[in-house]
Amino acid sequence: MATEQKYIESVGRRKTATARVRLFPAAKTTYVVNDKKLEEYFPTDSLQKTVQDAISKIKGVTFKISAKVMGGGIPAQAEAIRLGIARALVKDDESRRKELKGEGYLKRDPRMKERKKFGLRSARRAPQWSKR
C-alpha cells in the first residue's frame, strides 16, 4: 500500500507513445500531464475520458496522477497513460487486477505501423504497373 510522500510508478505504451505514470496519495483525484492540467493537454472530452477510464472503474480511491508522456500521437498518448494508471493501480492493490483486466485496461495494444519495404511506395503499396 502507498505510504506518506511515496508514489507508485509504472510505464504504459501504445504505438510509439510511452508514458511514465506516478500515483501519489491525495484527498482528491487530479491529473497532471507533462506539467499541464489534463484539460489543457487533452482538449477533447473523449481523450480525457480515455485517460480517466481506469481510475473511474475503481471505487473509493483518490490519487494525484502525474504523467510524463512522449512520442506517438495524442490518442496513443492518452491510451499509454491509461495503461500506466491501470498497471499502477494493480501494483497498489492486486485485488483490482480482475476488474481492470475484464475491461481490457491491462492489455498493451501491440498494433504498430508496418515498416516500408524497398521497391515499394509504402509498406505494401507497389508502384503503378504498366503493361507496356
Phi and psi in degrees as a GROMACS rama.xvg file:
@    title "Ramachandran Plot"
@    xaxis  label "Phi"
@    yaxis  label "Psi"
@TYPE xy
-72.9136  141.738  ALA-2
-115.931  177.58  THR-3
-58.3124  132.677  GLU-4
64.6117  9.47384  GLN-5
-103.99  163.081  LYS-6
-138.34  164.382  TYR-7
-109.726  128.233  ILE-8
-118.031  142.329  GLU-9
-153.887  169.698  SER-10
-121.227  138.273  VAL-11
-125.343  143.671  GLY-12
-134.677  150.982  ARG-13
-157.659  125.767  ARG-14
52.2857  -119.659  LYS-15
-105.588  11.5711  THR-16
-88.939  138.755  ALA-17
-129.352  131.055  THR-18
-123.771  129.312  ALA-19
-103.285  115.113  ARG-20
-112.54  135.793  VAL-21
-124.329  133.29  ARG-22
-111.236  118.103  LEU-23
-105.019  139.254  PHE-24
-62.2038  136.75  PRO-25
-153.547  165.003  ALA-26
-78.0351  -26.9444  ALA-27
-137.963  142.873  LYS-28
-75.7114  122.168  THR-29
-132.203  155.618  THR-30
-124.23  134.863  TYR-31
-130.205  122.417  VAL-32
-120.839  117.756  VAL-33
49.5636  47.5796  ASN-34
61.8259  23.4208  ASP-35
-126.149  157.825  LYS-36
-67.9645  155.708  LYS-37
-56.6439  -41.693  LEU-38
-67.2107  -28.3251  GLU-39
-76.5582  -43.5623  GLU-40
-75.4444  -42.9694  TYR-41
-113.084  95.6988  PHE-42
-71.2537  -25.8596  PRO-43
-90.6771  151.378  THR-44
-64.2971  -36.3411  ASP-45
-65.7455  -38.6689  SER-46
-69.4758  -39.5505  LEU-47
-63.2221  -40.9444  GLN-48
-64.9163  -38.3373  LYS-49
-58.4834  -45.5668  THR-50
-65.7867  -38.8703  VAL-51
-83.5748  -11.114  GLN-52
-53.7837  -50.1565  ASP-53
-62.5757  -44.6514  ALA-54
-77.984  -24.4365  ILE-55
-72.4287  -22.4843  SER-56
-73.2194  -25.3077  LYS-57
-94.1293  120.655  ILE-58
-84.9574  142.224  LYS-59
76.8166  19.4538  GLY-60
-119.118  140.638  VAL-61
-132.916  133.119  THR-62
-140.603  152.474  PHE-63
-91.1435  118.112  LYS-64
-105.425  122.303  ILE-65
-117.037  129.008  SER-66
-131.273  134.244  ALA-67
-109.458  119.727  LYS-68
-127.435  141.506  VAL-69
-146.492  154.308  MET-70
78.8189  165.445  GLY-71
70.0435  -171.956  GLY-72
-97.6813  176.885  GLY-73
-62.5879  -47.861  ILE-74
-62.6134  -38.184  PRO-75
-65.3605  -37.1039  ALA-76
-65.0135  -40.0399  GLN-77
-62.4678  -42.7824  ALA-78
-70.5017  -32.3915  GLU-79
-65.9122  -40.5387  ALA-80
-64.8798  -41.7942  ILE-81
-59.9367  -42.9446  ARG-82
-64.3092  -41.4079  LEU-83
-62.2589  -42.0193  GLY-84
-64.1542  -44.5941  ILE-85
-61.5112  -42.9875  ALA-86
-64.7038  -38.6497  ARG-87
-67.5425  -38.2821  ALA-88
-63.4983  -37.6711  LEU-89
-69.3367  -38.0525  VAL-90
-60.5809  -38.1537  LYS-91
-68.2768  -43.7456  ASP-92
-147.784  111.414  ASP-93
-62.6178  -22.4548  GLU-94
-69.8988  -12.8168  SER-95
-80.4735  -12.0161  ARG-96
-56.3243  -45.8959  ARG-97
-61.9009  -44.479  LYS-98
-66.6144  -44.037  GLU-99
-71.1519  -35.9046  LEU-100
-67.8787  -37.1793  LYS-101
-61.9613  -33.4485  GLY-102
-80.5393  -13.6912  GLU-103
87.4888  15.8631  GLY-104
-82.7695  -11.2818  TYR-105
-99.196  -0.476355  LEU-106
-91.6327  127.465  LYS-107
-81.2321  120.074  ARG-108
-71.5689  112.153  ASP-109
-83.9056  -3.27572  PRO-110
-68.1497  126.994  ARG-111
-134.684  164.539  MET-112
-69.468  135.216  LYS-113
-77.1643  142.296  GLU-114
-72.6921  153.727  ARG-115
-75.713  137.79  LYS-116
-102.934  151.625  LYS-117
-67.4603  147.743  PHE-118
84.4997  -8.14758  GLY-119
-116.175  160.509  LEU-120
-81.4955  -30.1383  ARG-121
-142.871  -153.227  SER-122
-60.1287  -42.7463  ALA-123
-130.267  -12.7372  ARG-124
-73.8551  116.554  ARG-125
-90.9859  157.841  ALA-126
-61.1704  155.525  PRO-127
-60.4819  136.225  GLN-128
-92.0635  135.234  TRP-129
-122.408  129.723  SER-130
-68.2896  -40.0755  LYS-131
